[in-house]
Amino acid sequence: MALVVLSATAVRMPALNLSTLIPLAVVVGVVYLLQRNGLQVWHAIVCLVLGVVLSGTFVGPQISSFLSQLSGGFLH
């Protein structure tokens, strides 16, 4: 029986870079601070679900471009 080792290139996984980690770190930090000040888990789940639903509507690309302009292009 042969042992198969999968590398990142074999699986075609994108490499993590700084431009993807910065927004993630900001979101995690904000959620942590909100949770310390009274955010409950179900509030975060509802916001996440509503954000996913909103991004799937016709307003999603406009929100994305607006947030990209606010961040100076780091979100695109």
MOZI-V379766 format. One line per field, one symbol per residue. phi: phi as a letter, one per 30 degrees, with the letter a starting at -180 (. if undefined). burial: # if it has 24 or more other C-alpha atoms within 12 Angstrom, else .. A space follows every 10 residues. Layout:
BEGIN
phi=???
burial=???
END
This chain:
BEGIN
phi=.ccccccddd ciddddbddc dddddddddd ddddddcjdc dddddddddd ddddddddde dddddddddd dijdcc
burial=.......... .......... .......... .......... .......... .......... .......... ......
END
